[in-house]
Amino acid sequence: MLETLFFALIPILITIGLGYYSAVKGTFDEQDSHKLARLVLNYMLPLSVFAGIWGTSRKIMIQDVGLAL
């Protein structure tokens, strides 16, 4: 369980670290932040959810039909 938690949090920590680093260097300003947030929320998040659903086996989806709908 601890391994699963660690591997779920490591990409978040790396992303936060890269964002902090780019802000300190001055390569990322407020305008870029708004554009990136719009990109993530409008395109990347829905595609990630779709990929997660697509990768789920039929057996699991049949067991939880209510959740799948």
TAWOZI-V606618 format. One record per helix or strand of 2 or more residues. SS is the DSSP state (helix for helix, strand for strand). FROM is the first residue (numbers start at 1). TO is the last residue. If there is no record, write none. Layout:
# TAWOZI-V606618
SS;FROM;TO, SS;FROM;TO
This chain:
# TAWOZI-V606618
helix;2;25, helix;30;54, helix;58;63, helix;65;68
